[in-house]
Amino acid sequence: MEFEYQIQYQATVKIFLQNNDFSKKSISAIKRNGALLVNGKNVTVRAQMSVGDTLCVKLPNEQPSENLMPFNKPLNILFEDDYLLIVSKTIQQNCAPSRDHKHFSLVEQVLGYFQQNNYELTPHIITRLDRNTSGIVIIAKHGYIHHLMSQTMIDKRYLCICHGEVDEQGIVDAPIGRHPDSIIQRQVNQSGKEAKTVFRCIKVKPKYSLCEVRLITGRTHQIRVHFQYIGHSLVGDDLYGGKQDIYNHQMLGCKKVSFIHPINKKNIEVLDKYDTIEKKFNML
């Protein structure tokens, strides 16, 4: 992966890179295994550039962890360009390997996709979902792109099915921290981190509501914890009081993401055409 810049002001290569959101880690990696060319000639970060020069930055190839086992299963691809891959994740799949699920994760599935297509790329998960939360996941094709996306505002919209008839709309503003009796479970806790969730009820039927949710913050299990807190646990979520006979996993999916692309500055909006949350609501 490489980038080309037309220089508009005098600066050293290092200062220019810093001004263009190359992290210290990225610059070090380029110095080790990448390349910097000014007007076609290899230079160091100390090289002085003048107005009108052309700088080419060649990012180093990355090597995936030896612990990742490529998983060759077709992806539900929603968007792809040279920098990003956006897919729809199914339930019963981790985004990354865990102690209890060491293989067949989404990142391994993407690695298999890259290798099948002879892409010398390493996947970097940007937006993670719980194992049994479905929907949109954004993946960067290089660590540098992951760094840029970490500074990008991403608007994520979810659909969920919860118990009871929910108010038309509302905001849950309640801090979340670890549950004292669990390494997995979270709870609303005044000593926890700030957490804010905005919701809007879309459909209601006896005993259940379908809601669209927007996260202002991004805490672990935030939607699940906040809906339990307001007395409307997600259907199927046995960890947070929503156990139900029909579905044995939380009825929650990321259905839409939008953001400004960090490279071409275009507005990107992606909808999950594989989403089934509303269909499952209609079946209740």
Secondary structure, DSSP 8 states (H G I E B T S, - for coil): -EEEEE--S-EEHHHHHHHTT--HHHHHHHHHHSEEEETTEE--TT-EE-TT-EEEEE-------TT---------EEEE-SSEEEEEE-SS--SS--SS--SS-HHHHHHHHHHHTT-----EESS---TT-EEEEEEESSHHHHHHHHTS--EEEEEEEEES---SEEEEE--EEE-TT-SS-EEE-TTSB--EEEEEEEEEETTEEEEEEEESS--TTHHHHHHHHTT--BTT-GGGT---SS-SS--EEEEEEEEE-TTT--EEEEE-TT--HHHHHHH-
